[in-house]
Amino acid sequence: MEDPNWIVSMQFELAEFERNKVWRLVPKPQDISVIDLKWIFKSKTDKEVNIVRNKARLVVKGYSQQEAIDYEETFALVTRLEVVRIFLAYAAHKDFDVYQMDVKCSFINEVLEETVSVEQTPGFVST
């Protein structure tokens, strides 16, 4: 949390949250359970195992929630390997060019029906 390279990565993540209007700072509610946050750190390396970029992701500690109390349903958008294989086979069959790209930030733009309260970001507390 004190390394300048990681701080830049964390600031980038928080800037994306701000840009996408993910949350707003409000006084801590008394009657709603508040979910803690944690940072996940990962270094992307090249073939020679040199660090290319540090990636910091802010996630909720979902294991502290209880189904039907804190949430009703969950979403985990992942691509199944079979879908990727079918796509690549079709692209090869049609002689399409396929490119790989690194997505720096992605958000599920779903309007939540319930209020979700999280603690302030570790290391970046505002008053």
N, C-alpha and C positions, 0 to 999 in steps of 0.2 A: 504494500500500500504506500510505501515511501519512495520507491524507485521512480525516477522521472519518466522513464519509458512507459511504465504501467499507468502512471497518472495521466499521460497524454491519451492513452487508449481508453481509460475510464472517462475522461472528459469528452472524447469523441462519442462514446456510447450515450452519455447523458445529453449531449447536444442533439443526437438523433431522437431521443425521447422527447426533448423540448420541441424539435422541429415537427415531429409527428403528433404533438399534443397528446402524449400518452397519459399524462397525469397533471394534477394541479395540487399545490400545497394548501392544505386546510388544517385547522386545529384538530388535534387528536380526538376522535369521537369517544365518548364514554360507553356507549351501549353496543358498539360493533367490535368484533374481534379484528385485531390488526395483525397482518401477516408480515413476518420479517423478510428482509432481502439479503442476498449474499452475492459476492462477486465470484465469477468463474474466470480463471485466467488460463490462457492457452497461447503458446508460442507457435507460429507457423514457421516451418523451416524449409530450406531448399534441399537439393539432393546431397549436398555436402554437410548437412545438418547445421548450417549457419542460420541463426534467427533472422527471418525476413521481416516479420511483423509480430507484434504482441497484440492479442485480441482479448479484451475484457468484456464479459457479458454479465449483465445484471439480471438475476433471476429471483423469483420468490421461492421461499422455502415451503413448497407445496405440501410436504409431509406434515406440516403443522396444522393443516386444515382437516375438517371432517365433512364428508359427503352429506348432503341434505341440510347441513348447518351453514357451512361457509360457501358451498357451491352446489349446483344441481347437475351440471354436466361438464365434461372436459373435452378439449380439442387437442389433437396431436397430428398436425399435417405432416405426413412423411410419404415419400414415394416408395412404393414397393419395387423390389428389384426386378420383378417380372415386367413391370411397366417400362422400366428403363431398357430392358432387353428388347422388348417389342418395338419401342421407339427407335433404338439403334438399328435393329434389323430392317425396319421400314425405311429408315434414312439411307442405309446402305443399298437396299433394293432400288430406291428411287434416285440414288447417287446424289443425295443432299449433302451439303457441307454442314457439319455439326461442330459447334464451338462450345468450349467449357468456359465458364466465367465464375469469378468469386463475388458473391453478393455480400457487401459489407454489412447491410442492415435490412431486415425484413420484418414487417409487422402484419399481423392478421387484423384487418380492418373490420372488426365485428363490434357492433354496439352491444354492450353488456346491459342486461336488464336489472342486475343487482349492483349495489355499491360495493366496490372492493377497496379496502383500506390497507395500505402497506406502510411500514416504517420508513423513515427517511433513509436515503442512500448512505451506507457505511462509508465514512470518509468525506462526505459531502453534505453535511447537515446544515440546513438553512433555518433561520428563525423568523 
